[in-house]
Amino acid sequence: MYRTHTCGELRISDQGKKVTLSGWIQRSRDLGGMTFIDLRDRYGVTQLVFNMETNAGLCTEARKLGREYVLMAEGNVNERSNKNPKMPTGDIEIQVTAFNVLNAAATPPFTIEDESDGGDELRMKYRYLDLRRNPLKNNLMLRHRMAFETRNYLNSQAFIEVETPVLIKSTPEGARDFVVPSRVNPGQFYALPQSPQTFKQLLMVAGYDRYMQIVKCFRDEDLRADRQPEFTQIDCEMAFVHQDDILDMFEGLIGHLFREVKGVIFETRFPRMTFAEAMEKYGSDKPDIRFGMTFVDLANACKGKGFGVIDDAPYVGGIVAQGCSEYTRKQLDELTDFVKKPQVGARGLIYIRCNADGTYKSSMDKFYSPDDLKGIAAAAAAVAGDLILILTGEKQPTQKALGELRLEMGNRLGLRDKKEFKPLWVVDFPLLEWDQETKRFYAMHHPFTSPKPEDAQYLESDPARVRANAYDCVINGVEVGGGSIRIHDEALQKRMFKSLGFTDEEAQNQFGFLLGAFRYGAPPHGGIAFGFDRLVSLFAGEDSIRDVIAFPKNNAARDVMAECPSEISEAQLKELSIRVQKN
């Protein structure tokens, strides 16, 4: 028997027991006549003791052991004289009577501690070592628990888990597909699913009115902190439902996860906000509502004073940072540099200090009198001690930039507490969005999203006006899930395809199997998919989903541990009827 107990199990009540533990050596300390080894496994750490006076030979051998050696140790549970209240096993230690090295280990390339000295790339190259550290171990245990509780809740609501295909047909909408060549069908390709969208709709046609799956999805796109080429979704679909039925059901799921996993109870229903309101107040379709600082339209209060930056701007918007009137010139310059970053995109920043003594100081004093500035402050509902920050320009990009500035101020002022959670639903998205480059409309979500019944009449005459029966679940400024009520009528689906520029032939070629299924009685249906990695990272307080995935890719979409993607042999290429063209 390699172990009678785990390294996180023994307590003072076990004093006097003879036990066997197995694990990895976390650290070793030689103190005169005593040697102490911390033995670690998945469950915790237990201190082993070797005494030079009682067993000099054993103690001498123990001093030869290195970090990360795999060790089996037998001994007796004793009460520690120097207890460690920070460790669950800190009241006891094992007086070792015998040990066996199960495997020696090379010196690790970085310290395997909670705070490691290894950089991101080094730790990803040796991910199997990085996963021994408590932060990642705890994240994977959290992930397991959340998956378990997700299935518990959905099972209690009569959902059944159905696996859908991984090798599917490539479709033109959305991100780029990962494609897989077919050996038995030369020159033809499968795609890896960006989501199980069409298959879960087919399950609704088949009569399985409540489907769920915790499923891998794949998108060939540029990576960010919250993106990976392969990721996991909680994927769900329901039949015979309206939008409110979906929101109620999955508000219940999110509430269940927070209650069971984090002990957080939401006392009220999640607020609902339209897409238009979110953009107007926050400049984002995923607003962080943990703090205020919503936008104020200052055009009427600011225009007409001969200041071209404002007078010529289609949009003049501001935010009020409470208690920040004493911001220094250096701090304001930092904010100006921030809004000028390419990813923010503003041309510059205007400020007004509402000083505590009732006076005003602004970067546009040349054009505005103290009374003018007082009027702008009143329009912004700013009081003494506040700082008004103003951006101008075209409405949509300026609101986006102002939204980024709002989040930056929220960070600076400590208003984005990771221990506070504020969920909401964003609803009534546009059905279509115009792409200036290709001069055509694209589906904002996907081609099967249903328009609002009252807006369907504008599908041909004014497509930009049509709102979708679509919804996103947002928590703390992170979109954790999204979905829609689907089109279940063949005629309406054809109109949607036409709005997207598909000919009947193209639509039939790409989605013929789904359109065919609709002819055999498709029920009204809708669904949602939650980004499981994002949800876990939110619960864990992590900024990157890489920290909650066992074996992630880096920002170049490479697995530096397994060294892939990689070239394949000429024989394999020939078998697949593929020739690689070198640049």
C-alpha positions, 0 to 999 in steps of 0.5 A, spaced: 500 500 500 503 506 497 498 510 502 494 509 508 492 517 508 493 523 504 497 529 505 491 533 507 488 528 511 491 527 518 489 531 524 491 531 532 485 526 533 490 521 529 495 522 534 499 515 535 497 512 529 502 508 524 501 511 517 504 511 510 504 517 506 506 518 498 507 524 495 512 530 492 517 533 496 515 540 497 521 543 501 527 540 505 530 543 511 536 541 515 536 544 523 542 541 527 540 534 529 533 534 525 531 534 518 524 536 516 520 535 509 514 537 507 510 532 503 505 534 498 500 531 494 493 533 491 490 534 498 495 538 502 502 538 505 504 534 511 511 535 515 515 529 516 520 529 521 527 525 521 531 525 528 539 524 528 539 522 535 534 516 534 535 514 527 542 517 524 542 513 518 535 514 516 536 522 517 542 522 513 539 518 507 533 523 508 538 529 507 540 527 500 533 527 497 531 533 493 525 537 491 520 534 487 522 527 489 516 522 489 517 519 496 513 514 500 514 514 508 512 510 514 511 513 521 507 515 527 503 521 527 505 526 533 503 532 536 507 538 533 511 542 538 511 548 533 504 548 530 503 552 524 495 554 524 496 556 516 496 549 515 490 544 515 495 539 518 499 544 522 498 541 529 501 534 527 507 531 524 510 524 522 516 521 525 518 517 520 521 510 521 522 508 514 521 511 507 522 509 499 524 513 494 519 512 488 522 516 483 528 521 483 526 528 480 531 533 476 531 540 479 525 543 476 526 549 472 522 554 476 520 554 484 513 550 485 510 555 490 504 559 490 508 565 488 513 562 483 519 565 479 517 562 473 515 566 467 508 565 463 512 561 457 516 557 462 511 555 466 507 553 460 512 549 457 512 545 463 505 545 465 505 539 468 509 542 473 505 548 474 499 544 475 502 542 481 502 549 484 496 550 489 493 556 485 492 552 478 490 546 482 485 550 486 482 553 479 482 546 476 478 543 482 473 549 482 472 548 475 470 540 476 465 543 482 462 548 477 461 542 472 458 538 477 453 543 479 451 545 472 449 538 471 446 537 478 442 543 476 440 542 469 438 535 471 433 537 476 430 541 470 429 535 466 435 537 461 438 531 458 446 531 455 447 529 448 453 529 445 454 532 438 459 531 432 466 534 432 467 533 425 462 537 421 460 541 415 464 548 414 459 554 414 461 561 412 458 565 418 462 567 424 470 566 426 474 562 421 473 554 422 479 549 423 478 544 418 480 537 418 482 533 411 478 527 409 483 521 407 477 517 405 474 523 401 480 526 397 480 534 397 474 534 402 474 537 409 470 537 415 470 543 420 471 543 427 464 546 431 465 553 433 458 551 437 453 545 436 448 550 434 445 547 428 445 540 431 442 542 438 436 545 433 435 539 430 434 536 437 429 540 438 426 538 431 427 531 434 423 532 440 428 533 445 425 539 448 431 540 453 438 539 451 444 541 455 452 539 453 458 541 456 462 541 450 469 543 446 468 548 441 473 551 436 475 558 433 481 560 429 481 567 431 487 571 434 487 570 441 486 575 447 486 574 455 479 571 454 480 567 448 483 560 446 482 556 439 479 551 443 474 552 449 468 550 453 461 552 453 455 550 457 451 549 451 443 549 452 437 549 448 429 549 450 423 548 446 416 551 446 419 557 450 419 565 449 425 569 451 423 570 458 422 562 459 430 562 457 432 568 462 428 565 468 431 558 467 438 560 466 438 566 471 436 560 476 443 556 473 447 562 475 444 563 482 445 556 483 452 556 481 454 562 486 450 559 491 453 552 491 460 554 489 461 561 492 456 562 498 453 568 494 446 569 494 443 574 489 437 577 493 433 580 487 432 578 480 438 580 475 436 587 472 435 587 464 438 592 460 437 594 452 443 594 448 441 601 446 441 603 453 447 599 455 451 603 449 448 610 451 450 609 458 456 605 458 459 605 451 459 597 451 454 591 450 457 588 457 457 594 462 460 593 469 454 595 473 458 595 480 459 602 480 456 608 477 460 613 473 455 613 467 455 617 461 452 624 460 451 627 454 454 634 454 453 637 447 448 642 449 451 645 455 458 645 451 457 647 444 457 654 441 463 657 445 467 657 439 471 651 441 472 647 434 473 640 438 467 641 441 462 645 436 464 640 430 463 634 434 457 629 432 458 627 440 460 630 446 460 625 452 463 625 459 463 621 466 464 624 473 469 621 477 467 623 484 472 626 489 478 626 484 478 634 483 485 634 486 488 629 480 495 632 478 497 634 471 501 628 471 495 623 472 491 627 467 497 626 462 497 619 464 489 619 462 490 623 456 495 618 454 491 612 455 485 614 451 490 615 445 492 608 445 490 605 439 485 600 442 481 606 445 482 610 439 480 617 442 484 624 439 484 627 446 481 628 453 478 634 456 477 635 463 474 640 468 476 640 475 470 642 480 475 644 486 473 644 493 472 651 494 467 652 488 472 654 483 473 651 476 479 649 472 479 646 465 483 644 459 479 649 455 479 655 460 481 659 454 474 658 451 469 657 457 468 662 463 467 660 470 460 661 469 460 656 463 464 651 466 459 651 472 453 650 467 457 644 464 458 641 471 451 642 473 449 639 466 453 633 469 451 633 476 458 634 478 459 637 485 465 640 489 471 635 489 469 632 482 473 631 476 469 631 469 472 627 463 470 629 456 471 626 450 468 628 443 468 625 436 463 620 432 458 617 436 459 610 436 467 610 437 467 616 442 462 612 446 466 606 446 473 610 448 469 613 454 467 606 456 474 604 456 476 610 460 470 609 465 473 602 466 480 605 467 477 610 472 473 604 476 480 600 476 484 607 479 479 608 484 478 601 486 471 600 484 471 594 481 472 589 487 473 582 484 469 579 490 463 583 488 458 580 483 453 584 479 449 580 474 445 583 468 441 581 462 442 585 456 437 584 451 434 587 444 440 587 440 440 589 433 439 583 429 444 585 423 450 589 423 453 593 417 460 591 415 463 597 411 469 593 408 464 588 404 458 592 404 453 587 406 450 586 413 452 580 417 448 576 423 450 580 430 449 573 433 448 567 427 443 566 421 438 563 426 437 568 430 429 570 430 427 578 429 423 581 434 416 579 431 414 587 431 420 588 427 420 583 422 416 587 417 423 591 416 427 585 414 427 588 407 426 595 407 430 597 413 435 591 416 439 596 421 432 597 424 430 590 426 432 588 433 433 581 435 430 576 440 437 575 443 440 576 450 447 576 453 448 574 461 453 579 463 457 579 470 462 584 472 463 587 465 464 580 462 459 577 457 459 570 460 453 567 456 449 569 450 443 566 446 437 567 442 430 565 440 431 561 434 427 562 427 423 556 426 419 558 420 422 556 414 419 562 410 422 567 415 429 563 415 429 564 407 428 572 408 434 572 413 438 568 409 436 573 403 438 579 408 445 576 409 446 576 401 445 568 401 442 566 394 437 560 395 442 555 392 448 558 397 443 557 403 441 550 401 448 548 400 450 550 407 444 549 411 440 544 407 439 539 412 437 544 417 432 547 412 429 540 410 428 539 418 424 545 419 419 542 414 417 536 418 415 540 424 420 545 428 417 547 435 418 554 437 425 554 440 431 558 443 437 557 447 444 559 450 451 558 451 455 560 457 463 560 456 465 555 461 472 558 461 470 565 462 465 563 468 470 559 472 475 565 471 470 569 474 469 565 480 476 564 481 478 571 480 483 570 474 484 575 469 485 570 464 482 563 462 489 560 461 489 560 468 483 555 469 484 551 463 489 545 464 493 545 458 492 552 454 495 555 448 499 561 448 498 568 445 500 565 438 495 559 439 501 554 440 502 549 445 509 550 447 509 544 452 507 539 446 510 543 441 504 544 436 502 545 431 507 542 427 509 539 420 507 532 418 510 528 414 510 528 406 507 521 407 501 523 411 500 529 406 500 524 400 495 520 404 491 526 405 491 528 398 494 535 400 500 539 398 503 544 402 505 551 399 511 554 402 511 562 402 
